[in-house]
């Protein structure tokens, strides 16, 4: 399996992303990546029972907006440090909310 990042301008990529995924899918993938470790593409495909093309589109979207780092040779992905910090802050705020 080869990771192919779709390189389209944001305005052209968005319709494909919207068609291929839902917010819960992104949330679930981000939840798995929240540990800050590298994860195999095959793990994401298998865990969420998504087609490889859908995962590639989601990955392209997340990479475009700097949520994930991609290691194309090892076929792995992980949250960027800034995305990880952002998600941790949101989690803290949600815990502190009445």
N, C-alpha and C positions, 0 to 999 in steps of 0.2 A: 504494500500500500504506500503510495507516495503522497505527501502533503502538497497540495497545490493551492497557493493562496491566490484568490481571484483579485486581480488588480484592476478595478474599475474606479472611476471617480465616485465620490460619495453619493452624488445625486443619481448616478446610474446603478450603483450597488444596492441602494436602499430598497427598491421594489423587489429585488430577488430575496433580500434578507427578510422583508416583511412577509413574503409568500412562504418562505421556508421555515420560519420559526415563530414561536410565540414568546411572550414575555416570561411565562413560567419555565419554558425550556432554557432561556438564558439564565434566569435566576437559579435553576437547578444546576446548570453547568458551573456558574460562578460559585455556588455553594461547595461543589466538589473541589474546585480550584482554590478555595479559601485557605487551605492548609499551606499554601505558598510553595508547594513542591511541584516538580515536573510530573506531568501525566501523559501517558501515551494516547495518541489519537484513537487507537483501537479501543482503549478503555472507555473513552467518551462515547464512541459509536455504540459499543456493547451495552454500556450502563443505561443509556437513554433510548436504546432501540431506534436510533435515527439512521437514515441513509447516510452514507459517507459524504455525498454531495451536500446534504443539509448541514452536516458538521463543518464541512469546508466553508460554506457560506457564513455560518455563525462565527467561525474562527476568523474569517476575513473581516467581518464586521467588528469583532472585538479587538482585533489587531489594529484596524484602521483608527479606532478611537483609543488606542493605547491601554486597553484593559489587559491584554495578554502579550507575553513574549512567545515567539515560536522558534523552535529548533527544528528546522526543516530536515536536516540530515538524520537526526535521531527520531523524527516524527513525534515530537513532544511539545507540550504547551504548559504554561503556568501564568499565574497572575503577575502583572508588573507590581513593583513595590508600591507605586502610587495608588494603583487600584486596590491592592491589599489593605493599605492604610485607610483608604476611603471607605471600604466595606467594614473595616473594624470600627471606624468612627460611627458609621450608621448603626451598627450593632449595639454599641455603647449607648447611643442616644435612644434607641428603641428599648433597651433594658431600663433606662432611667425614666422613661416616660410613665406618667401615672396610669 
